[in-house]
Amino acid sequence: MSNKSSEKSTENSRQYWQANLRLMYVLLAIWFIVSFVCGILIVDYLDQFRFFGFKLGFWFSHQGSILFFILLIFIYTWRMNLLDKRYGVDEGE
């Protein structure tokens, strides 16, 4: 393999990894906000609102953070499949 091809491959790998990390940081920030901020820090404020008959703060603490985490897993999978195709590292179905 030529030196130029190797440099392009290395740059492509670096960009792929940076895109992966960026996505992961965004999703972790969302998860932190939903689970820690909404479920612990501002739970008393959120309790003045109702969601499906439950106080919103209670819902975030017990159900919402889990459901958001599952949703974020699906979003991560979907976005990683797009990134894989974009950078040519997909498994090719």
N, CA, C and O atoms as CSV, one atom per row, in Angstrom:
chain,resi,resn,atom,element,x,y,z
A,1,MET,N,N,0.853,-1.174,0.000
A,1,MET,CA,C,0.000,0.000,0.000
A,1,MET,C,C,0.897,1.234,0.000
A,1,MET,O,O,1.899,1.293,0.712
A,2,SER,N,N,0.523,2.201,-0.800
A,2,SER,CA,C,1.343,3.398,-0.910
A,2,SER,C,C,1.189,4.280,0.327
A,2,SER,O,O,0.240,4.145,1.098
A,3,ASN,N,N,2.137,5.171,0.488
A,3,ASN,CA,C,2.151,6.084,1.625
A,3,ASN,C,C,0.945,7.024,1.594
A,3,ASN,O,O,0.347,7.306,2.633
A,4,LYS,N,N,0.593,7.503,0.409
A,4,LYS,CA,C,-0.550,8.429,0.261
A,4,LYS,C,C,-1.862,7.726,0.616
A,4,LYS,O,O,-2.730,8.307,1.268
A,5,SER,N,N,-1.995,6.480,0.185
A,5,SER,CA,C,-3.193,5.706,0.496
A,5,SER,C,C,-3.286,5.431,1.990
A,5,SER,O,O,-4.369,5.467,2.574
A,6,SER,N,N,-2.143,5.159,2.597
A,6,SER,CA,C,-2.098,4.912,4.038
A,6,SER,C,C,-2.484,6.166,4.822
A,6,SER,O,O,-3.198,6.073,5.821
A,7,GLU,N,N,-2.020,7.333,4.380
A,7,GLU,CA,C,-2.365,8.595,5.045
A,7,GLU,C,C,-3.860,8.871,4.931
A,7,GLU,O,O,-4.483,9.331,5.888
A,8,LYS,N,N,-4.435,8.594,3.769
A,8,LYS,CA,C,-5.869,8.818,3.569
A,8,LYS,C,C,-6.672,7.879,4.465
A,8,LYS,O,O,-7.679,8.284,5.045
A,9,SER,N,N,-6.240,6.651,4.577
A,9,SER,CA,C,-6.908,5.688,5.434
A,9,SER,C,C,-6.830,6.106,6.902
A,9,SER,O,O,-7.806,5.987,7.642
A,10,THR,N,N,-5.681,6.587,7.309
A,10,THR,CA,C,-5.509,7.048,8.684
A,10,THR,C,C,-6.379,8.260,8.963
A,10,THR,O,O,-7.005,8.344,10.020
A,11,GLU,N,N,-6.426,9.195,8.032
A,11,GLU,CA,C,-7.274,10.387,8.191
A,11,GLU,C,C,-8.748,9.993,8.240
A,11,GLU,O,O,-9.507,10.533,9.045
A,12,ASN,N,N,-9.156,9.062,7.388
A,12,ASN,CA,C,-10.531,8.589,7.373
A,12,ASN,C,C,-10.887,7.934,8.709
A,12,ASN,O,O,-11.975,8.153,9.242
A,13,SER,N,N,-9.976,7.139,9.240
A,13,SER,CA,C,-10.194,6.488,10.537
A,13,SER,C,C,-10.307,7.514,11.650
A,13,SER,O,O,-11.141,7.372,12.544
A,14,ARG,N,N,-9.473,8.550,11.602
A,14,ARG,CA,C,-9.508,9.607,12.620
A,14,ARG,C,C,-10.835,10.362,12.574
A,14,ARG,O,O,-11.435,10.630,13.615
A,15,GLN,N,N,-11.288,10.703,11.378
A,15,GLN,CA,C,-12.561,11.409,11.235
A,15,GLN,C,C,-13.729,10.542,11.693
A,15,GLN,O,O,-14.664,11.032,12.327
A,16,TYR,N,N,-13.672,9.263,11.373
A,16,TYR,CA,C,-14.723,8.329,11.795
A,16,TYR,C,C,-14.783,8.268,13.322
A,16,TYR,O,O,-15.865,8.327,13.905
A,17,TRP,N,N,-13.629,8.151,13.962
A,17,TRP,CA,C,-13.580,8.072,15.411
A,17,TRP,C,C,-14.055,9.371,16.050
A,17,TRP,O,O,-14.760,9.336,17.058
A,18,GLN,N,N,-13.682,10.514,15.483
A,18,GLN,CA,C,-14.151,11.803,16.019
A,18,GLN,C,C,-15.664,11.936,15.898
A,18,GLN,O,O,-16.315,12.437,16.815
A,19,ALA,N,N,-16.228,11.494,14.783
A,19,ALA,CA,C,-17.684,11.544,14.608
A,19,ALA,C,C,-18.369,10.620,15.616
A,19,ALA,O,O,-19.418,10.958,16.163
A,20,ASN,N,N,-17.776,9.467,15.852
A,20,ASN,CA,C,-18.316,8.529,16.834
A,20,ASN,C,C,-18.293,9.143,18.229
A,20,ASN,O,O,-19.283,9.064,18.956
A,21,LEU,N,N,-17.181,9.748,18.605
A,21,LEU,CA,C,-17.079,10.373,19.922
A,21,LEU,C,C,-18.048,11.543,20.079
A,21,LEU,O,O,-18.661,11.711,21.134
A,22,ARG,N,N,-18.183,12.345,19.033
A,22,ARG,CA,C,-19.120,13.477,19.080
A,22,ARG,C,C,-20.542,12.975,19.334
A,22,ARG,O,O,-21.257,13.515,20.179
A,23,LEU,N,N,-20.942,11.946,18.600
A,23,LEU,CA,C,-22.272,11.367,18.786
A,23,LEU,C,C,-22.435,10.829,20.203
A,23,LEU,O,O,-23.460,11.054,20.846
A,24,MET,N,N,-21.432,10.127,20.679
A,24,MET,CA,C,-21.500,9.556,22.013
A,24,MET,C,C,-21.599,10.646,23.079
A,24,MET,O,O,-22.374,10.507,24.025
A,25,TYR,N,N,-20.832,11.721,22.944
A,25,TYR,CA,C,-20.891,12.811,23.921
A,25,TYR,C,C,-22.262,13.490,23.940
A,25,TYR,O,O,-22.774,13.828,25.007
A,26,VAL,N,N,-22.844,13.685,22.778
A,26,VAL,CA,C,-24.175,14.303,22.714
A,26,VAL,C,C,-25.213,13.409,23.388
A,26,VAL,O,O,-26.027,13.880,24.182
A,27,LEU,N,N,-25.178,12.125,23.067
A,27,LEU,CA,C,-26.155,11.205,23.657
A,27,LEU,C,C,-25.936,11.044,25.161
A,27,LEU,O,O,-26.906,10.933,25.912
A,28,LEU,N,N,-24.703,11.030,25.605
A,28,LEU,CA,C,-24.445,10.960,27.048
A,28,LEU,C,C,-24.904,12.224,27.767
A,28,LEU,O,O,-25.383,12.156,28.899
A,29,ALA,N,N,-24.760,13.366,27.121
A,29,ALA,CA,C,-25.245,14.619,27.715
A,29,ALA,C,C,-26.761,14.592,27.860
A,29,ALA,O,O,-27.298,15.011,28.885
A,30,ILE,N,N,-27.452,14.100,26.832
A,30,ILE,CA,C,-28.916,13.983,26.906
A,30,ILE,C,C,-29.298,13.031,28.030
A,30,ILE,O,O,-30.197,13.325,28.817
A,31,TRP,N,N,-28.614,11.887,28.107
A,31,TRP,CA,C,-28.905,10.915,29.156
A,31,TRP,C,C,-28.664,11.516,30.541
A,31,TRP,O,O,-29.452,11.285,31.458
A,32,PHE,N,N,-27.579,12.288,30.702
A,32,PHE,CA,C,-27.282,12.933,31.974
A,32,PHE,C,C,-28.385,13.918,32.350
A,32,PHE,O,O,-28.835,13.942,33.495
A,33,ILE,N,N,-28.816,14.726,31.391
A,33,ILE,CA,C,-29.865,15.712,31.670
A,33,ILE,C,C,-31.150,15.029,32.089
A,33,ILE,O,O,-31.790,15.434,33.060
A,34,VAL,N,N,-31.531,13.988,31.351
A,34,VAL,CA,C,-32.786,13.300,31.651
A,34,VAL,C,C,-32.706,12.563,32.981
A,34,VAL,O,O,-33.612,12.681,33.806
A,35,SER,N,N,-31.638,11.805,33.201
A,35,SER,CA,C,-31.586,10.975,34.403
A,35,SER,C,C,-31.177,11.746,35.647
A,35,SER,O,O,-31.810,11.594,36.692
A,36,PHE,N,N,-30.153,12.558,35.568
A,36,PHE,CA,C,-29.648,13.228,36.760
A,36,PHE,C,C,-30.358,14.555,37.022
A,36,PHE,O,O,-30.845,14.798,38.126
A,37,VAL,N,N,-30.411,15.402,36.011
A,37,VAL,CA,C,-31.018,16.725,36.220
A,37,VAL,C,C,-32.525,16.598,36.434
A,37,VAL,O,O,-33.053,17.085,37.434
A,38,CYS,N,N,-33.222,15.943,35.497
A,38,CYS,CA,C,-34.684,15.841,35.624
A,38,CYS,C,C,-35.107,14.861,36.716
A,38,CYS,O,O,-36.117,15.073,37.387
A,39,GLY,N,N,-34.336,13.795,36.894
A,39,GLY,CA,C,-34.717,12.774,37.859
A,39,GLY,C,C,-34.284,13.057,39.280
A,39,GLY,O,O,-34.819,12.455,40.211
A,40,ILE,N,N,-33.320,13.967,39.482
A,40,ILE,CA,C,-32.826,14.224,40.835
A,40,ILE,C,C,-32.840,15.713,41.181
A,40,ILE,O,O,-33.433,16.111,42.184
A,41,LEU,N,N,-32.192,16.534,40.356
A,41,LEU,CA,C,-31.993,17.937,40.731
A,41,LEU,C,C,-33.262,18.778,40.667
A,41,LEU,O,O,-33.512,19.575,41.572
A,42,ILE,N,N,-34.051,18.625,39.645
A,42,ILE,CA,C,-35.249,19.473,39.508
A,42,ILE,C,C,-36.534,18.671,39.661
A,42,ILE,O,O,-37.587,19.062,39.157
A,43,VAL,N,N,-36.437,17.541,40.365
A,43,VAL,CA,C,-37.601,16.677,40.524
A,43,VAL,C,C,-38.752,17.404,41.228
A,43,VAL,O,O,-39.912,17.211,40.865
A,44,ASP,N,N,-38.449,18.228,42.222
A,44,ASP,CA,C,-39.512,18.938,42.944
A,44,ASP,C,C,-40.246,19.912,42.037
A,44,ASP,O,O,-41.467,20.040,42.125
A,45,TYR,N,N,-39.520,20.594,41.172
A,45,TYR,CA,C,-40.157,21.503,40.220
A,45,TYR,C,C,-41.031,20.729,39.242
A,45,TYR,O,O,-42.157,21.135,38.958
A,46,LEU,N,N,-40.517,19.618,38.728
A,46,LEU,CA,C,-41.263,18.833,37.747
A,46,LEU,C,C,-42.496,18.164,38.339
A,46,LEU,O,O,-43.435,17.841,37.611
A,47,ASP,N,N,-42.503,17.954,39.647
A,47,ASP,CA,C,-43.642,17.292,40.285
A,47,ASP,C,C,-44.930,18.113,40.219
A,47,ASP,O,O,-46.006,17.574,40.479
A,48,GLN,N,N,-44.852,19.373,39.885
A,48,GLN,CA,C,-46.070,20.169,39.757
A,48,GLN,C,C,-46.825,19.862,38.459
A,48,GLN,O,O,-47.969,20.284,38.290
A,49,PHE,N,N,-46.182,19.128,37.545
A,49,PHE,CA,C,-46.814,18.730,36.287
A,49,PHE,C,C,-47.148,17.244,36.331
A,49,PHE,O,O,-46.513,16.471,37.050
A,50,ARG,N,N,-48.149,16.861,35.556
A,50,ARG,CA,C,-48.566,15.454,35.526
A,50,ARG,C,C,-48.313,14.878,34.135
A,50,ARG,O,O,-48.454,15.563,33.122
A,51,PHE,N,N,-47.933,13.592,34.115
A,51,PHE,CA,C,-47.691,12.862,32.872
A,51,PHE,C,C,-48.263,11.463,33.051
A,51,PHE,O,O,-47.787,10.688,33.881
A,52,PHE,N,N,-49.282,11.149,32.268
A,52,PHE,CA,C,-50.000,9.872,32.381
A,52,PHE,C,C,-50.475,9.620,33.809
A,52,PHE,O,O,-50.445,8.485,34.285
A,53,GLY,N,N,-50.911,10.670,34.487
A,53,GLY,CA,C,-51.441,10.545,35.833
A,53,GLY,C,C,-50.398,10.561,36.945
A,53,GLY,O,O,-50.761,10.545,38.121
A,54,PHE,N,N,-49.135,10.592,36.607
A,54,PHE,CA,C,-48.066,10.601,37.603
A,54,PHE,C,C,-47.401,11.976,37.630
A,54,PHE,O,O,-47.400,12.700,36.634
A,55,LYS,N,N,-46.841,12.316,38.775
A,55,LYS,CA,C,-46.056,13.539,38.846
A,55,LYS,C,C,-44.867,13.376,37.905
A,55,LYS,O,O,-44.236,12.320,37.868
A,56,LEU,N,N,-44.567,14.423,37.148
A,56,LEU,CA,C,-43.537,14.337,36.118
A,56,LEU,C,C,-42.163,14.019,36.698
A,56,LEU,O,O,-41.420,13.231,36.113
A,57,GLY,N,N,-41.814,14.606,37.820
A,57,GLY,CA,C,-40.533,14.311,38.451
A,57,GLY,C,C,-40.424,12.854,38.864
A,57,GLY,O,O,-39.382,12.223,38.687
A,58,PHE,N,N,-41.508,12.326,39.417
A,58,PHE,CA,C,-41.548,10.914,39.783
A,58,PHE,C,C,-41.403,10.042,38.539
A,58,PHE,O,O,-40.677,9.047,38.552
A,59,TRP,N,N,-42.089,10.415,37.477
A,59,TRP,CA,C,-42.025,9.636,36.236
A,59,TRP,C,C,-40.600,9.608,35.679
A,59,TRP,O,O,-40.108,8.552,35.283
A,60,PHE,N,N,-39.937,10.770,35.650
A,60,PHE,CA,C,-38.553,10.806,35.168
A,60,PHE,C,C,-37.655,9.944,36.053
A,60,PHE,O,O,-36.780,9.243,35.546
A,61,SER,N,N,-37.858,9.989,37.349
A,61,SER,CA,C,-37.014,9.231,38.267
A,61,SER,C,C,-37.168,7.726,38.096
A,61,SER,O,O,-36.194,6.982,38.216
A,62,HIS,N,N,-38.372,7.282,37.821
A,62,HIS,CA,C,-38.626,5.847,37.825
A,62,HIS,C,C,-38.793,5.224,36.449
A,62,HIS,O,O,-38.372,4.085,36.245
A,63,GLN,N,N,-39.376,5.910,35.526
A,63,GLN,CA,C,-39.629,5.324,34.214
A,63,GLN,C,C,-38.946,6.080,33.087
A,63,GLN,O,O,-38.368,5.475,32.185
A,64,GLY,N,N,-39.014,7.387,33.140
A,64,GLY,CA,C,-38.539,8.215,32.042
A,64,GLY,C,C,-37.079,8.036,31.706
A,64,GLY,O,O,-36.717,7.940,30.533
A,65,SER,N,N,-36.230,7.990,32.728
A,65,SER,CA,C,-34.795,7.858,32.449
A,65,SER,C,C,-34.478,6.516,31.803
A,65,SER,O,O,-33.600,6.441,30.944
A,66,ILE,N,N,-35.171,5.468,32.195
A,66,ILE,CA,C,-34.956,4.146,31.588
A,66,ILE,C,C,-35.424,4.151,30.137
A,66,ILE,O,O,-34.722,3.667,29.250
A,67,LEU,N,N,-36.614,4.700,29.900
A,67,LEU,CA,C,-37.133,4.743,28.529
A,67,LEU,C,C,-36.266,5.616,27.626
A,67,LEU,O,O,-36.029,5.270,26.468
A,68,PHE,N,N,-35.797,6.735,28.146
A,68,PHE,CA,C,-34.903,7.591,27.367
A,68,PHE,C,C,-33.591,6.872,27.061
A,68,PHE,O,O,-33.053,7.001,25.961
A,69,PHE,N,N,-33.078,6.117,28.027
A,69,PHE,CA,C,-31.835,5.376,27.811
A,69,PHE,C,C,-32.020,4.348,26.688
A,69,PHE,O,O,-31.153,4.216,25.825
A,70,ILE,N,N,-33.124,3.634,26.696
A,70,ILE,CA,C,-33.404,2.658,25.626
A,70,ILE,C,C,-33.530,3.375,24.286
A,70,ILE,O,O,-33.000,2.905,23.280
A,71,LEU,N,N,-34.222,4.500,24.266
A,71,LEU,CA,C,-34.354,5.289,23.042
A,71,LEU,C,C,-32.987,5.750,22.533
A,71,LEU,O,O,-32.723,5.709,21.332
A,72,LEU,N,N,-32.126,6.183,23.440
A,72,LEU,CA,C,-30.792,6.630,23.049
A,72,LEU,C,C,-29.954,5.486,22.475
A,72,LEU,O,O,-29.121,5.718,21.598
A,73,ILE,N,N,-30.157,4.275,22.948
A,73,ILE,CA,C,-29.459,3.116,22.372
A,73,ILE,C,C,-29.870,2.929,20.916
A,73,ILE,O,O,-29.021,2.705,20.053
A,74,PHE,N,N,-31.168,3.020,20.640
A,74,PHE,CA,C,-31.640,2.877,19.260
A,74,PHE,C,C,-31.134,4.018,18.376
A,74,PHE,O,O,-30.760,3.795,17.225
A,75,ILE,N,N,-31.123,5.230,18.911
A,75,ILE,CA,C,-30.610,6.374,18.153
A,75,ILE,C,C,-29.127,6.184,17.853
A,75,ILE,O,O,-28.676,6.461,16.742
A,76,TYR,N,N,-28.368,5.711,18.842
A,76,TYR,CA,C,-26.939,5.473,18.643
A,76,TYR,C,C,-26.718,4.430,17.543
A,76,TYR,O,O,-25.864,4.610,16.675
A,77,THR,N,N,-27.476,3.360,17.583
A,77,THR,CA,C,-27.348,2.305,16.571
A,77,THR,C,C,-27.661,2.840,15.186
A,77,THR,O,O,-26.927,2.573,14.235
A,78,TRP,N,N,-28.741,3.588,15.067
A,78,TRP,CA,C,-29.151,4.153,13.782
A,78,TRP,C,C,-28.085,5.105,13.240
A,78,TRP,O,O,-27.703,5.024,12.072
A,79,ARG,N,N,-27.605,6.014,14.110
A,79,ARG,CA,C,-26.600,6.992,13.664
A,79,ARG,C,C,-25.259,6.330,13.350
A,79,ARG,O,O,-24.566,6.758,12.427
A,80,MET,N,N,-24.883,5.301,14.096
A,80,MET,CA,C,-23.628,4.606,13.817
A,80,MET,C,C,-23.703,3.864,12.483
A,80,MET,O,O,-22.709,3.795,11.760
A,81,ASN,N,N,-24.857,3.317,12.152
A,81,ASN,CA,C,-25.009,2.687,10.841
A,81,ASN,C,C,-24.815,3.709,9.725
A,81,ASN,O,O,-24.198,3.411,8.702
A,82,LEU,N,N,-25.343,4.910,9.927
A,82,LEU,CA,C,-25.138,5.970,8.935
A,82,LEU,C,C,-23.667,6.369,8.847
A,82,LEU,O,O,-23.137,6.564,7.753
A,83,LEU,N,N,-23.008,6.489,10.005
A,83,LEU,CA,C,-21.581,6.827,10.008
A,83,LEU,C,C,-20.750,5.722,9.354
A,83,LEU,O,O,-19.806,6.006,8.616
A,84,ASP,N,N,-21.097,4.481,9.623
A,84,ASP,CA,C,-20.375,3.362,9.008
A,84,ASP,C,C,-20.448,3.429,7.489
A,84,ASP,O,O,-19.446,3.234,6.800
A,85,LYS,N,N,-21.630,3.705,6.979
A,85,LYS,CA,C,-21.796,3.815,5.524
A,85,LYS,C,C,-21.039,5.019,4.976
A,85,LYS,O,O,-20.421,4.945,3.914
A,86,ARG,N,N,-21.095,6.123,5.708
A,86,ARG,CA,C,-20.437,7.354,5.256
A,86,ARG,C,C,-18.923,7.175,5.144
A,86,ARG,O,O,-18.296,7.683,4.215
A,87,TYR,N,N,-18.347,6.451,6.097
A,87,TYR,CA,C,-16.892,6.278,6.105
A,87,TYR,C,C,-16.447,4.950,5.520
A,87,TYR,O,O,-15.267,4.605,5.581
A,88,GLY,N,N,-17.384,4.206,4.954
A,88,GLY,CA,C,-17.039,2.977,4.256
A,88,GLY,C,C,-16.592,1.841,5.138
A,88,GLY,O,O,-15.784,1.013,4.719
A,89,VAL,N,N,-17.098,1.785,6.344
A,89,VAL,CA,C,-16.746,0.685,7.245
A,89,VAL,C,C,-17.961,-0.168,7.590
A,89,VAL,O,O,-17.924,-0.949,8.540
A,90,ASP,N,N,-19.036,-0.019,6.821
A,90,ASP,CA,C,-20.230,-0.807,7.077
A,90,ASP,C,C,-19.990,-2.269,6.667
A,90,ASP,O,O,-19.082,-2.585,5.899
A,91,GLU,N,N,-20.824,-3.118,7.200
A,91,GLU,CA,C,-20.678,-4.547,6.962
A,91,GLU,C,C,-21.239,-4.961,5.609
A,91,GLU,O,O,-20.995,-6.078,5.154
A,92,GLY,N,N,-21.989,-4.072,4.961
A,92,GLY,CA,C,-22.551,-4.373,3.657
A,92,GLY,C,C,-23.549,-5.512,3.705
A,92,GLY,O,O,-23.183,-6.687,3.669
A,93,GLU,N,N,-24.800,-5.146,3.784
A,93,GLU,CA,C,-25.853,-6.154,3.942
A,93,GLU,C,C,-26.146,-6.893,2.679
A,93,GLU,O,O,-27.009,-7.770,2.663
